[in-house]
């Protein structure tokens, strides 16, 4: 599929989705939203891809929603769709649900400004890496709107309620170092090493059994809202299932034969 606002490259078991409007700092548009959803569906359906990486072209990851989009909303009398007629991730529930139920792990490689929706979309990724120069900010109150994409659910669970309130009430921009310190980012690396770091992490993940990663990912997110007892039961059922898989048997054989396992996802 040809994309207008993003690119999709598949290599080394990775699906690399790049926001590609560098002349506009990769500002989000409804078209970009629809294309992002399609790209993640494509990556998730491809058995050759084990990890999805989301990044941006140029000096920004995503500087927020395009001002032309905001203007269209106002001209249309407000509302989530803004009269665009094109569904996108910051205005519908579909994209967060899609990201939550992916079968592949996701890594956000934040190469520059991640503001507004550019910041909230990274919360839907499992792991967040950032370049040292990156800045993140939930600018919504400075634009008279509020955060979306399930970020009011996810952010307090990542950084705690107090810090989430500060981040979302002030609308300030924070450095990557500050965001790493409070747990919003997993790691900060020099900009030239960002995609390499994401690739190394993706390779580590791709060496593991796909079903194990899938069910562990599902369990972790389910645990955000389920009870402890429910999680223990879920772990018991899924562990029993995984013990019976071909990949588990292959892991045992490979260990005994002193070789790397060849997993099939079965």
C-alpha angles and dihedrals in degrees: 000000000000114000128204103198104021139037129221122204126176120203139138092010090305131116105208113199113191125192100228114194097099093158087063095038087256091291112188121254130175088255090055089049093054092045093050091054091049093048093052090049089051093050093046092052095049111093091200091063117079102170134027120217121196119198142144136248120239125000098330136058093204124324094204134268117343111259090229087062091052090048090052090051092052093045090051091053098262128278132132098283096044091210092289095122089208115107117227138177099258095054106040138050094234098084098052089047090050093050093046093053100043116130093216129069116249132215125195110211100195106200100175142334112011105182134161109336086003087066099040094050089060090060088065089061118087096228131025125205122176140191116245091248095052121117125198128198141164094219096173100112089052088058096044095249136091139244121276143178091080090295094137086061097042104039098060089050091053101044106010129261097276095052091043089055091051093048094048101036097051100041088211126154115244130199121247090247091056091048092050090050093056095043100255090117127043094210143353119215137172110281096246089055098048101097090038090055091048090049093050091050091047090051091052090052093045090057089065128083109277096220091050091052092045095051093042090052090049091049094050094053093041088054091063090076107014127088124258091249091052091052093050090052092047091050090051094052095044094044090053089051094048092050087063097050127108090235092060091050089048091052090054092048092047092050092052092045092046095235136115113273121247106218123200101185090247 
